[in-house]
Amino acid sequence: MSKPSKPQCFQDLILTLQEYWAGQGCLILQPYDMEMGAGTFHTATTLRALGPKPWYAAYVQPSRRPADGRYGENPMRLQHYYQFQAILKPSPPDILERYLGSLEAIGIDTGLHDIRFVEDDWESPTLGAWGLGWEVWCDGMEISQFTYFQQVGGIDVDLVAGEITYGLERLAMYLFDKKSIYELPFNSPSSNVPLLYGDVFLQNEQEQSTYNFAVADTDMLFRHFADAEKECGRLIERKLPLPAYEQCIKASHCFNLLDARGVISVTERQSYILRVRTLAKACCEAWLATQVAKPALSVAKGAA
Amino acid sequence: MAELLLELMSEEIPARMQTRAAEDLKRLMCNELKAAGLGFGEATAFAGPRRLTLVVDGIPDARADLSEERRGPRVGSPDQALQGFLKGAGLASLDQAEKRDTGKGEFWFVVIRKKGGPTAELLPGMIDQVMKALPWPKAMKWSSGTRLWVRPLQSVIALFNGEVLAGEVALAGSMTPLKFGDTTRGHRFLSTGAIQVSGFDDYMAKLKAAHVMVDAAERKAVIRQGAERLCAGAQVSLKEDEGLLEEVAGLVEWPVPLIGTIDSRFMDVPPEVLIVSMKTHLRHFVTTKPDGALANRFVVVANNVARDGGKTIVEGNERVLRARLADAKFFWDLDRKTRLEERLPALGGIVFHAKLGTQAERVQRIASLATAVAEFVPGADKAEVMMAAELCKADLVSGMVGEFPELQGVMGRYYALHEKLPAAVADAIGDHYAPAGPNDRCPSAPVSMAVALADKLDALVSFWSIGEKPTGSRDPYALRRAGLGVIRIVVENKLRLPLAKFFQQAELLDFFAERLKVQMRDKGVRHDVIDAVFALGGEDDLVRLLARVEALQSFLGTEAGRNLLTAYGRAANIVRAEERKDKTLTAKIAGAPDVALLELAEEKAVASALAEVERAVKPALQKEDFAQAMQAFADLRAPIDAFFDKVTVNVQDKPDLRLNRLKLLNQIRATMDSVADFSKIEG
């Protein structure tokens, strides 16, 4: 377990962030095992942001944006990438200082760099969620998104969560001074088998881009969307918000794939987004009904 | 007399909201002081990324008891009115009020007494009121509280006469209130720990030492001077940009301008592309060479005094810019390999709107409209108009516009020039979205005008045809802007364009009328004058319409105009009053009076003056010389005045005579209304 104090490679970055946020009292969770467009879709954010219970968690979430695929040819765009997400609910008064601490931890020296908080309000039409916050700039480069959740699933939050999202590849490119994602050292360059990000993911980007843009069976995806939508409704009726929410995630991913395939027109697009939002809303409501106020968890003591 | 110092410290406030927030804070606090009967000297407010600051001096230390007498409703008024009065005065029942006869009846009176006392005891409640009333464009709650503020509020300094006021800001929910205090914090990275202050001067000095410039004007000056100094050293000039300066001053507490270099590989990319990347995406200031062309240096304003003198920050900014420009250059090189014409088929794959088809279909509509419009645009070459219209949307499928949507049109122009298409065509492609608002540049070249008009008319006609009209604050397709664009192009270039020729929907003409009214009102034209001209209806030639408005406005500015308006009013009032009594009258008094029935010299004089005026007005109207038409009316004034002095209209026992005189008055009205509906003019 000898890890250099400053991350030297992509996986160091993840380990450092995990360790840092664990030190802040966060649960370190694992990625949700389904395809999703952003870390926000993880139940640890979407659902846990609702209700009266405090919640501190951090995790990596592989994120899929089928339409962002570039067949591995664009050095800065991926259809599968990693987000690191930390969520602190209720947001502690020193949350920005804690965030800045994470930058120091990953090697951004605030004595040398220019860190700015630039207004950026966040909205997810499919989740019926919005919040206010900033994009965080380091020397002009956006390195994180910071959001105070105000509404999720169309429901006003009881306790406001502060959500911090790091786009890991982008951040790593900056830290390790690489012009292409594919040139990022994934593990330590001095390890027995040093591998680059491209060694691990280039082929995946090429194949998945082909799948997303040209091969995905759209009839099947439309069917899957409809099935997931139906199943979600059935599960809500059975008062099973967590399984229901998984169907909502599925429907959302089917929609993203169909969108990438270019088979959804502008007006249809709106109606699909609305259909996913309706599911998300129902799941959030059903979830909220299961949340009864309990005394604050020990992690949040002294935080509010 | 004492000083009030207030500092509301929060997490980073959006730059665009700061100036307004400082003004609101000052206004609201001054209003509270006035309402409380407290005098004060000067009030000054400041805003920055993390704090709003207000200082008010010359506030008395104590306030005497105040009593204010208030008159309520009449005795015996309905219960609702009485209850409203009691509530407003803060009384429980009428027992606390007294009846008093004012000579105009008996009314309830109450004397409201406000207890005086030390000002320090009154201020906390007032500060709380001000903070609740401060209207942030967007506010949020945080943590476990329910209080709304622009971003989480962190501390409040409230000092009066150097003493901390006993008060707090309730955050509600389960949160501990924020107690008023006398401490703040300095710059996020250049200062540590709490800073205790004793008053405004101390506050400003200590924050300055803690690397915070409280005053936005000072930050702006430092940025401007620093940037100019750096530019002078690099032998370039700073491109003035007040909007960017304002924004950047709202992003930094301690501005440190630094100068960076644009990689020379990118200098042949069009300047608009470089500017979008620098200004919009990175908030960099652009610089120019002595000949006005873009220079390869930029100014970035850091919020930090870095240990290495800013080397890392500049390198970082250069790197981010390089990455962005590498993208841009890639597209610039790639896009020029495809001719605009070759891109047209791809427009068939872009849905403009589900009910309105693809961009390719839209382009066809624009092209046919543009050629029709060109008939009315002097000097517009038909072939060039056609070519520009067909190519105007081609850049939407270029790589550059895909990456930088704000460059649509601009890139089309560059690609057209690259292909050596006629300059007028390239310019028309570049201009066809303009004007984008009331202050944007308006196309003035013939080909540009035709295509820009066609683009907007097609949007209006198409969205109208599917029932997508702007309503209230909803205007998702920016149709009001399109309407204003048409108006500006037509009016500013004095185009004689019969608008109604280009659409079937009569309502659309009303829409234009409405837009034109709004525009003229903004320019200070009297709204009643506008209404008077618009009431004529059916006018689709905006230039003619405006000439009429102008003539009327200046006619009404003359004494003859004002007098005639009075005469018109008298004539119209009499006719209207009679019409109200007898519903069949309107039909009976239509048409010219019977000359044989005219008795008195004064009425004969009016009749002949009217005939004279009509003879003069008709050709003037035909020539569209509205000033001359109005001037002709001036001759009516004397005979009409004499008529009202001597002639009784509603003569008893002589129904024919009465009717004939009403006809005469009606004719005055009708003649004048042929130029504008004078009944809309407010005297």
Interface residues (C-beta under 8 A of the other chain):
Chain A: M76 P90 S91 P92 P93 L96 L100 T110 G111 L112 H113 D114 I115 R116 F117 V118 E119 D121 G131 L132 W134 C138 D139 G140 M141 Y148 Q150 L159 V160 G162 Y174 K179 G262 S265 V266 T267 E268 A304
Chain B: E11 E12 P14 A15 R16 P49 K138 M140 K141 W142 S143 S144 G145 R151 P152 Q154 S174 M175 R188 F189 L251 V252 L282 R283 H284 V300 A302 N303 N304 A306 R307 D308 T312 I313 E315 G316 N317 R319 V320 L321 A323 D327 G349 V351 H353 A354 K355
